[in-house]
Amino acid sequence: MEKRYTEFLENNEAAFEDDELLQQIAARRKVRDAQKRRKKRLSVVAFVLIFVLVSGLLGRDIIRLKAENRALKKQQIALEKQRDELKEELTRVDDPDYIREQARKQLRLLNPGEILFNFDDGSAVPAGSGDETSEDGSGGADE
């Protein structure tokens, strides 16, 4: 509609004898064109600001997720190592020497004739006959 109005004015400018009216129309066109340009600029600026804001938020989330991923990979490696150690320990469960060692460490069982010395740092050292096996060859683990 505005285009038709503009064409009408252009075709019939000669019909307007009043120069002042033509100047008002020209001034209105300039104002209207300036307003359109201003709206376009504001739209572009708003779009750029929104784009930068969204990009920043997504970028921050990506960085946080990458850091979390690295931490989880480290934890996975530690858990896999622990699993392998436990599997190895499970294979030694039936070994009499391992059972004897664990009885000495965890239950503090001693061979006959040994004396347990406790130190301030929490360590304990058995001392005694120097023979790790008892007379029946069991090592005293079931004593």
Residue frames as a rotation matrix with the C-alpha (Angstrom) as fourth column:
MET 1
0.572 0.820 0.000 0.00
0.820 -0.572 0.000 0.00
0.000 0.000 -1.000 0.00
GLU 2
0.439 -0.500 -0.746 2.84
0.159 -0.774 0.613 2.32
-0.884 -0.388 -0.260 0.83
LYS 3
-0.615 -0.686 0.390 4.41
0.463 0.087 0.882 1.59
-0.639 0.723 0.264 -2.52
ARG 4
-0.080 0.683 0.726 1.22
0.973 -0.104 0.205 2.58
0.215 0.723 -0.656 -4.34
TYR 5
0.790 0.361 -0.496 1.01
0.518 -0.825 0.225 5.75
-0.328 -0.435 -0.839 -2.30
THR 6
-0.034 -0.904 -0.426 4.62
0.145 -0.426 0.893 6.58
-0.989 -0.032 0.145 -3.15
GLU 7
-0.661 -0.158 0.734 3.99
0.716 0.161 0.679 5.94
-0.225 0.974 0.007 -6.85
PHE 8
0.389 0.889 0.243 0.87
0.913 -0.406 0.024 8.09
0.120 0.212 -0.970 -6.70
LEU 9
0.660 -0.185 -0.728 2.84
0.245 -0.863 0.441 10.92
-0.710 -0.470 -0.524 -5.15
GLU 10
-0.439 -0.898 0.013 5.63
0.249 -0.107 0.963 10.60
-0.863 0.426 0.270 -7.71
ASN 11
-0.499 0.306 0.811 3.19
0.866 0.147 0.478 10.56
0.027 0.941 -0.338 -10.63
ASN 12
0.447 0.818 0.362 1.16
0.756 -0.562 0.336 13.44
0.478 0.123 -0.870 -9.34
GLU 13
-0.194 -0.579 -0.792 3.84
0.880 -0.459 0.120 15.68
-0.434 -0.674 0.598 -7.88
ALA 14
-0.885 -0.116 0.452 3.05
0.364 -0.777 0.513 18.22
0.291 0.618 0.730 -10.49
ALA 15
0.047 0.993 0.112 -0.49
0.518 -0.120 0.847 18.33
0.854 0.018 -0.520 -9.20
PHE 16
0.489 0.059 -0.870 0.74
0.851 -0.251 0.461 19.60
-0.191 -0.966 -0.173 -5.88
GLU 17
0.428 -0.294 0.855 1.43
0.381 -0.799 -0.466 23.22
0.819 0.525 -0.230 -6.37
ASP 18
0.886 -0.076 0.458 2.22
-0.419 -0.555 0.719 23.84
0.200 -0.828 -0.523 -2.82
ASP 19
0.132 -0.949 -0.285 5.98
-0.284 0.239 -0.928 23.50
0.950 0.203 -0.238 -2.38
GLU 20
-0.329 -0.213 0.920 5.63
-0.926 -0.117 -0.359 23.36
0.184 -0.970 -0.159 1.37
LEU 21
0.644 0.649 0.406 3.50
-0.690 0.721 -0.058 20.23
-0.331 -0.243 0.912 1.16
LEU 22
0.771 -0.437 -0.463 6.15
-0.094 0.641 -0.762 18.53
0.630 0.631 0.453 -0.98
GLN 23
-0.263 -0.902 0.344 8.81
-0.535 -0.161 -0.829 19.41
0.803 -0.402 -0.440 1.55
GLN 24
-0.003 0.345 0.939 6.72
-0.973 0.214 -0.082 17.92
-0.229 -0.914 0.335 4.38
ILE 25
0.932 0.356 -0.070 6.24
-0.360 0.887 -0.288 14.74
-0.040 0.293 0.955 2.39
ALA 26
0.387 -0.875 -0.290 9.98
-0.125 0.262 -0.957 14.51
0.913 0.407 -0.008 1.70
ALA 27
-0.362 -0.501 0.786 10.75
-0.821 -0.228 -0.524 15.14
0.442 -0.835 -0.329 5.37
ARG 28
0.435 0.603 0.669 8.33
-0.826 0.563 0.029 12.39
-0.359 -0.565 0.743 6.42
ARG 29
0.899 -0.157 -0.409 9.96
-0.136 0.787 -0.601 9.99
0.416 0.596 0.687 3.96
LYS 30
-0.070 -0.993 0.092 13.39
-0.365 -0.061 -0.929 10.78
0.928 -0.099 -0.359 5.42
VAL 31
-0.238 0.051 0.970 12.14
-0.971 -0.006 -0.238 10.25
-0.006 -0.999 0.050 8.96
ARG 32
0.760 0.604 0.240 10.41
-0.590 0.796 -0.134 7.00
-0.272 -0.040 0.961 7.99
ASP 33
0.672 -0.593 -0.444 13.54
-0.077 0.540 -0.838 5.74
0.737 0.597 0.317 6.18
ALA 34
-0.325 -0.806 0.495 15.72
-0.628 -0.207 -0.750 6.69
0.707 -0.554 -0.439 9.16
GLN 35
0.118 0.450 0.885 13.36
-0.950 0.311 -0.032 4.81
-0.290 -0.837 0.464 11.49
LYS 36
0.951 0.222 -0.217 13.53
-0.291 0.881 -0.372 1.72
0.109 0.417 0.902 9.24
ARG 37
0.224 -0.950 -0.218 17.34
-0.166 0.183 -0.969 1.84
0.960 0.253 -0.117 9.23
ARG 38
-0.359 -0.320 0.877 17.39
-0.876 -0.207 -0.435 2.25
0.320 -0.925 -0.206 13.02
LYS 39
0.557 0.641 0.529 15.05
-0.763 0.646 0.020 -0.76
-0.329 -0.415 0.849 13.46
LYS 40
0.833 -0.314 -0.455 17.27
-0.089 0.736 -0.671 -2.84
0.546 0.599 0.586 11.18
ARG 41
-0.170 -0.961 0.216 20.38
-0.397 -0.134 -0.908 -1.87
0.902 -0.241 -0.359 13.15
LEU 42
-0.163 0.188 0.969 18.68
-0.985 0.031 -0.172 -2.63
-0.062 -0.982 0.180 16.47
SER 43
0.860 0.510 0.028 17.53
-0.503 0.854 -0.133 -5.99
-0.091 0.100 0.991 15.13
VAL 44
0.510 -0.753 -0.416 21.06
-0.023 0.471 -0.882 -6.88
0.860 0.459 0.223 14.00
VAL 45
-0.405 -0.667 0.625 22.58
-0.644 -0.278 -0.713 -5.76
0.649 -0.691 -0.317 17.32
ALA 46
0.218 0.570 0.792 19.96
-0.944 0.329 0.024 -7.72
-0.247 -0.753 0.610 19.29
PHE 47
0.939 0.115 -0.325 20.61
-0.236 0.900 -0.366 -10.83
0.250 0.421 0.872 17.19
VAL 48
0.104 -0.982 -0.155 24.37
-0.133 0.141 -0.981 -10.54
0.986 0.123 -0.116 17.68
LEU 49
-0.374 -0.217 0.902 23.98
-0.875 -0.238 -0.421 -10.05
0.306 -0.947 -0.100 21.45
ILE 50
0.598 0.655 0.462 21.67
-0.752 0.657 0.042 -13.05
-0.276 -0.373 0.886 21.75
PHE 51
0.801 -0.358 -0.479 24.06
-0.081 0.729 -0.680 -15.14
0.593 0.584 0.555 19.65
VAL 52
-0.237 -0.944 0.230 27.05
-0.376 -0.129 -0.917 -14.16
0.896 -0.303 -0.325 21.80
LEU 53
-0.136 0.262 0.956 25.13
-0.991 -0.017 -0.136 -14.85
-0.019 -0.965 0.261 25.01
VAL 54
0.856 0.503 0.120 23.96
-0.495 0.864 -0.094 -18.29
-0.152 0.021 0.988 23.88
SER 55
0.545 -0.737 -0.400 27.42
-0.051 0.447 -0.893 -19.16
0.837 0.507 0.206 22.54
GLY 56
-0.338 -0.691 0.639 29.00
-0.685 -0.284 -0.670 -18.15
0.645 -0.665 -0.377 25.85
LEU 57
0.206 0.503 0.840 26.60
-0.932 0.361 0.012 -20.27
-0.297 -0.785 0.543 27.87
LEU 58
0.977 0.158 -0.146 27.05
-0.203 0.900 -0.385 -23.28
0.071 0.405 0.911 25.62
GLY 59
0.264 -0.957 -0.120 30.82
-0.223 0.060 -0.973 -22.81
0.938 0.284 -0.197 25.58
ARG 60
-0.277 -0.325 0.904 30.93
-0.930 -0.145 -0.337 -22.75
0.240 -0.934 -0.263 29.37
ASP 61
0.600 0.572 0.559 28.89
-0.678 0.735 -0.023 -25.95
-0.424 -0.365 0.829 29.53
ILE 62
0.853 -0.341 -0.396 31.16
-0.096 0.642 -0.760 -27.64
0.513 0.687 0.515 27.01
ILE 63
-0.141 -0.955 0.259 34.25
-0.512 -0.154 -0.845 -26.73
0.848 -0.252 -0.467 29.03
ARG 64
-0.099 0.174 0.980 32.63
-0.980 0.153 -0.127 -27.99
-0.172 -0.973 0.155 32.24
LEU 65
0.858 0.491 0.152 31.60
-0.450 0.861 -0.237 -31.25
-0.247 0.135 0.960 30.59
LYS 66
0.538 -0.744 -0.395 35.09
-0.168 0.365 -0.916 -31.82
0.826 0.559 0.071 29.19
ALA 67
-0.378 -0.673 0.636 36.62
-0.772 -0.150 -0.618 -31.33
0.512 -0.724 -0.463 32.64
GLU 68
0.229 0.560 0.796 34.07
-0.868 0.488 -0.094 -33.72
-0.441 -0.669 0.598 34.13
ASN 69
0.930 0.088 -0.356 34.85
-0.291 0.767 -0.571 -36.24
0.223 0.635 0.740 31.39
ARG 70
0.033 -0.991 -0.127 38.61
-0.396 0.104 -0.912 -36.07
0.917 0.080 -0.390 32.18
ALA 71
-0.383 -0.138 0.914 37.91
-0.923 0.031 -0.382 -36.61
0.024 -0.990 -0.139 35.89
LEU 72
0.601 0.690 0.402 35.66
-0.677 0.708 -0.202 -39.59
-0.424 -0.151 0.893 35.16
LYS 73
0.721 -0.423 -0.549 38.30
-0.251 0.579 -0.776 -41.13
0.647 0.697 0.311 32.89
LYS 74
-0.377 -0.866 0.328 40.88
-0.638 -0.014 -0.770 -40.84
0.672 -0.500 -0.547 35.69
GLN 75
-0.115 0.431 0.895 38.42
-0.916 0.303 -0.264 -42.45
-0.384 -0.850 0.360 38.08
GLN 76
0.865 0.446 -0.232 37.74
-0.503 0.758 -0.417 -45.22
-0.010 0.477 0.879 35.57
ILE 77
0.225 -0.871 -0.437 41.46
-0.348 0.347 -0.871 -45.96
0.910 0.347 -0.225 35.24
ALA 78
-0.557 -0.415 0.719 41.82
-0.794 0.014 -0.607 -46.12
0.242 -0.910 -0.337 39.04
LEU 79
0.263 0.749 0.609 38.83
-0.823 0.503 -0.264 -48.44
-0.503 -0.432 0.748 39.33
GLU 80
0.820 -0.031 -0.572 40.14
-0.390 0.700 -0.599 -50.71
0.419 0.714 0.561 36.57
LYS 81
-0.248 -0.968 -0.044 43.49
-0.494 0.165 -0.854 -50.91
0.833 -0.190 -0.519 38.37
GLN 82
-0.427 0.173 0.887 41.72
-0.879 0.150 -0.453 -51.76
-0.212 -0.973 0.088 41.63
ARG 83
0.688 0.725 -0.007 39.64
-0.692 0.654 -0.305 -54.41
-0.216 0.214 0.952 39.83
ASP 84
0.474 -0.596 -0.649 42.80
-0.336 0.558 -0.758 -56.00
0.814 0.577 0.064 38.41
GLU 85
-0.577 -0.689 0.439 44.43
-0.648 0.060 -0.759 -56.04
0.497 -0.723 -0.481 41.87
LEU 86
-0.065 0.642 0.764 41.34
-0.883 0.319 -0.343 -57.66
-0.464 -0.698 0.546 43.37
LYS 87
0.823 0.318 -0.470 41.26
-0.531 0.725 -0.438 -60.28
0.201 0.610 0.766 40.59
GLU 88
-0.039 -0.925 -0.379 44.91
-0.375 0.365 -0.852 -61.08
0.926 0.109 -0.361 41.28
GLU 89
-0.622 -0.150 0.769 44.22
-0.782 0.053 -0.621 -61.35
0.052 -0.987 -0.150 45.00
LEU 90
0.427 0.871 0.242 41.26
-0.848 0.478 -0.228 -63.62
-0.315 -0.108 0.943 44.27
THR 91
0.607 -0.266 -0.749 43.53
-0.372 0.738 -0.563 -66.03
0.702 0.621 0.349 42.39
ARG 92
-0.469 -0.881 -0.064 45.84
-0.295 0.225 -0.929 -66.24
0.833 -0.416 -0.365 45.45
VAL 93
0.149 0.613 0.776 43.07
-0.940 -0.156 0.304 -66.92
0.307 -0.774 0.553 47.99
ASP 94
0.953 0.271 -0.136 43.65
-0.232 0.941 0.248 -70.69
0.195 -0.205 0.959 47.94
ASP 95
0.175 -0.968 -0.182 47.45
0.013 0.188 -0.982 -70.37
0.985 0.169 0.045 48.31
PRO 96
0.618 0.073 -0.783 48.55
0.722 0.342 0.601 -71.47
0.311 -0.937 0.159 51.84
ASP 97
-0.477 -0.853 -0.213 51.41
0.877 -0.444 -0.185 -68.94
0.063 -0.275 0.959 51.92
TYR 98
-0.599 0.345 0.723 48.98
0.018 -0.896 0.443 -66.11
0.801 0.279 0.530 51.12
ILE 99
0.533 0.822 -0.202 46.58
0.176 0.126 0.976 -67.28
0.828 -0.556 -0.077 53.81
ARG 100
0.254 -0.542 -0.801 49.45
0.965 0.202 0.169 -67.40
0.070 -0.815 0.575 56.32
GLU 101
-0.749 -0.576 0.328 50.59
0.585 -0.807 -0.082 -63.90
0.312 0.130 0.941 55.29
GLN 102
-0.236 0.756 0.610 47.08
-0.145 -0.648 0.747 -62.45
0.961 0.087 0.263 55.67
ALA 103
0.631 0.429 -0.646 46.63
0.514 0.393 0.763 -64.16
0.581 -0.813 0.027 59.04
ARG 104
-0.201 -0.792 -0.577 49.82
0.979 -0.187 -0.084 -62.50
-0.041 -0.581 0.813 60.27
LYS 105
-0.852 -0.171 0.494 48.90
0.292 -0.939 0.179 -59.07
0.434 0.297 0.851 58.85
GLN 106
-0.254 0.868 0.427 45.21
-0.311 -0.491 0.814 -58.81
0.916 0.074 0.395 59.58
LEU 107
0.737 0.621 -0.266 44.71
-0.008 0.403 0.915 -61.09
0.676 -0.673 0.302 62.58
ARG 108
0.160 -0.819 0.551 48.24
-0.876 -0.376 -0.303 -60.74
0.455 -0.434 -0.777 64.02
LEU 109
0.990 0.116 0.075 48.58
-0.136 0.914 0.383 -64.46
-0.024 -0.390 0.921 64.49
LEU 110
0.199 -0.976 0.090 52.02
-0.980 -0.197 0.030 -65.59
-0.011 -0.094 -0.996 65.57
ASN 111
0.246 -0.270 -0.931 54.01
-0.172 0.933 -0.316 -68.76
0.954 0.238 0.183 65.27
PRO 112
0.923 0.069 -0.378 54.76
0.332 0.348 0.876 -70.58
0.192 -0.935 0.299 68.51
GLY 113
0.182 -0.893 -0.411 57.64
0.932 0.024 0.361 -68.89
-0.313 -0.449 0.837 70.33
GLU 114
-0.407 -0.308 0.860 57.26
0.655 -0.755 0.040 -65.52
0.637 0.579 0.509 68.60
ILE 115
-0.192 0.310 -0.931 56.72
0.767 -0.545 -0.339 -62.23
-0.613 -0.779 -0.133 70.41
LEU 116
0.273 0.378 0.885 54.90
0.853 -0.520 -0.041 -59.28
0.444 0.766 -0.465 68.83
PHE 117
-0.540 -0.483 -0.689 56.53
0.700 -0.712 -0.050 -55.87
-0.467 -0.510 0.723 69.27
ASN 118
0.517 0.741 0.429 54.20
0.848 -0.512 -0.139 -52.86
0.117 0.435 -0.893 68.77
PHE 119
-0.652 -0.757 -0.055 55.75
0.758 -0.652 -0.004 -49.48
-0.033 -0.045 0.998 67.93
ASP 120
-0.371 0.478 -0.796 54.38
0.245 -0.776 -0.581 -45.95
-0.896 -0.411 0.171 68.29
ASP 121
-0.706 0.063 -0.705 54.04
-0.621 -0.533 0.575 -45.52
-0.339 0.844 0.416 64.52
GLY 122
0.312 0.949 0.039 51.44
-0.856 0.299 -0.421 -48.31
-0.411 0.099 0.906 64.44
SER 123
0.151 -0.310 -0.939 53.72
-0.680 0.657 -0.326 -50.98
0.718 0.687 -0.111 63.01
ALA 124
0.610 0.027 0.792 54.11
-0.652 0.584 0.483 -54.37
-0.449 -0.811 0.374 64.61
VAL 125
0.048 -0.688 -0.724 57.01
-0.805 0.403 -0.436 -56.75
0.592 0.604 -0.534 64.09
PRO 126
0.971 0.230 0.068 57.02
-0.227 0.791 0.568 -60.38
0.077 -0.567 0.820 65.25
ALA 127
-0.030 -0.999 -0.037 60.26
-0.848 0.045 -0.529 -61.59
0.530 0.016 -0.848 66.73
GLY 128
0.666 0.289 0.688 61.15
-0.660 0.658 0.362 -64.94
-0.348 -0.695 0.629 68.07
SER 129
0.467 -0.451 0.760 62.54
0.104 0.882 0.459 -68.27
-0.878 -0.136 0.459 67.04
GLY 130
-0.307 -0.575 -0.758 63.33
-0.703 -0.399 0.588 -67.13
-0.641 0.714 -0.282 63.48
ASP 131
-0.955 0.085 0.284 61.69
0.225 0.832 0.508 -70.30
-0.193 0.549 -0.813 62.15
GLU 132
-0.660 0.722 -0.208 58.56
-0.751 -0.630 0.196 -69.32
0.010 0.286 0.958 60.21
THR 133
0.004 0.676 -0.737 57.10
-0.448 0.660 0.603 -72.81
0.894 0.328 0.305 60.26
SER 134
0.278 0.154 0.948 55.87
-0.948 0.203 0.245 -74.75
-0.155 -0.967 0.202 63.25
GLU 135
-0.512 -0.550 0.659 56.70
-0.534 0.805 0.258 -78.35
-0.673 -0.220 -0.706 63.99
ASP 136
0.031 0.589 0.808 53.83
0.382 0.740 -0.554 -79.64
-0.923 0.326 -0.202 61.86
GLY 137
-0.742 -0.463 0.485 54.82
0.613 -0.177 0.770 -77.36
-0.270 0.869 0.415 58.91
SER 138
0.224 0.927 0.302 51.64
0.972 -0.233 -0.006 -75.28
0.065 0.295 -0.953 59.04
GLY 139
-0.485 -0.485 0.727 53.44
0.462 -0.849 -0.258 -72.03
0.743 0.210 0.636 59.90
GLY 140
-0.762 0.174 -0.624 51.21
0.600 -0.172 -0.781 -71.42
-0.243 -0.970 0.026 62.91
ALA 141
-0.867 0.442 0.232 48.49
-0.216 -0.752 0.623 -69.68
0.450 0.490 0.747 60.91
ASP 142
0.088 0.966 -0.245 45.76
-0.008 0.246 0.969 -71.62
0.996 -0.083 0.030 62.66
GLU 143
-0.589 -0.357 -0.725 47.10
0.704 0.215 -0.677 -70.95
0.398 -0.909 0.125 66.16
